[in-house]
Amino acid sequence: MLKFVASRLPFASEAYTYRDLLAERKLEELEEAENQNYFTFKYCVQNKMAGCHNWYRPMDRFFFGKYYSPY
């Protein structure tokens, strides 16, 4: 039922179960642990590199670009 409702909404949405959320979190943690490149968005924001402090939003400072909002 939730998948049907999510497909009818006027914006992008997806129905998740608790297992889906746990699997997604585990995958994110695995990708972060295996990342060998230290030059990430989080690293740049924390160290004010590449002039990012001139254009990032307070939300980026808290979530480090994980959630995107065009506004």
C-alpha positions, 0 to 999 in steps of 0.5 A: 500500500505504501509503495502505491501511495509513494508512486502517486505523490507529486514528488520523488518518494520511496517506501522503506521498511525497517530492514531497508533502512538498516541495510542502507545504513550498513552499506553507507558505513561500509562505503565510508570505511573502504574509502581511501580518498581523504579529500571528501566533502566532509573533509573540505567543509571541516577544514574550509578548503577550496573556498567551500566556506563561501558557498555551503549552507548551514545544513551542509555544515551539519549533514556534510552534503548527505541531504540535498535541497535545491532551496 
